[in-house]
Amino acid sequence: MRKLLVIGIGAGNPEHMTMQAINSLNRADVLFIPDKGASKTDLAELRRQICDRFVTNPKSRRVEFDVPVRAEPTSSYRVTVDDWHEAIAEIYERLISDELGENGCGAFLIWGDPSLYDSALRILERVRLRANVGFELEVVPGITAIQALAAAHATALNRIGDSILITTGRRLTEEGLPANAATTVVMLDGKCAFNTLADQDVFIQWGAYLGTPDEIIVSGRLGDVGAEIERMREEAREKKGWIMDTYLLRKSGE
């Protein structure tokens, strides 16, 4: 039966690659490289660099594929994402069927860790449920942007005896800071949701392009650095054409 490896490749630094991830890359007959268009060509190029650096299996080959652009949410965010995932599932199914033999092994290279705010595993489950192509699945964990953020700021994520919440920018805008979490980590925030918070005494630790030569980090009281982060974020996005960032929020007095 076909084998699929879903490999976490870290937050952007090739040296985030674990030995398990490197060994898994070299087990694969085919390495699937997604291309998200001209504005995000750096992301595909980093995957190529990782393969150039770590793959020693002379029999492996690379197959690049285009990722469809997700439509802007209309009446339902969930429906929009569901439609997008369905389109990607069709691509995955074709890749698995056409590019892998019955006993072949393929690998998907996933930013950060496949289990944290990435949809590859959910999309592959859609493919499995279609029952048109069978495969076994193996997941290789990777260093997340959250770990890279904490390391960049030389901080511990948790406070003794307190809880941590991991959420999205959309949720932060809708719900604000949760009452039961001393530390909130925010991912997938394209609109600087921290600026919607009424409490300007919240402490923020922000980072973009974590682990890469372009890494930017800022920390401080939200009321003091919020506008600076928004300005730096926009300048960086305009310069590179894309941005990947995350941040940690702590309530004042914690």
C-alpha positions, 0 to 999 in steps of 0.5 A: 500500500502507498505510504504518505509522510506528513513532515513538519519542517519547522517555522522557516529555518532549515536548521529546525529540521529534526533528524526524524524529519531528515530521515523521513525525507530520504525515505520518500520516492516523491517529495510534493512541493506546493506553490502558492503563487508568485507572491509567496515564491519564497515559501516554495523556495525554502522547501527546495532548499531543504530538499537540496540540503538534506535529501541524499536519496538518489531515487527521490524526485520532486513534484511541484503543484499549484495550490488554489487561492482561498476565496474571501469569506462571504456569508460563512467562513466555514463554508469558504474554507470547506470549499477550499479544502475540497479543491485541494483534496482533489489535487492531493488525490490526483497526486497520490494516484498519478505520482505514487506506485502501489507501494510508493512513498510520498512526502508532504513538507508542512510549515511548523507542525502538521498538527497545529493550524495546518489543514493537510491532515484534514484534507488527506482524511477527505481523500481517504474517505473518497476511497478512490486511492488507499494509503497509510499515513505517518506524521512527523512533528516539527518545531512550531512558530509558537516555539520559535516565538518563545525562543526568539524572546527568550521566554517561557510560554507558561506561567506557573499554575496558569493556563495557555490559550492558542487562538486566531486573530479572527477569534480574538477580534470576536471574543477578546482576551479570554478570562481564564487564560493568563497567556494567549498565543495568536496565530493566523492574524492578518489584520492586527487583531491586537488593536481591537483590545480595550486593555492597552496594558496587555504585554505583547511579544510579537515575531515575524519570519521567525527563525529566518534571516528576516526575523523581526521581533518586538515586545512591550506594553500594547499601548506603547508598541501596537502601532509600531508593530502594525507599521513594521508588519505592513512594511515587511509585507509590502517588501516581501509580498507575504508575511508569517507572524504570531504573537503572545499576549499577557494581561498586565500584572501577570 
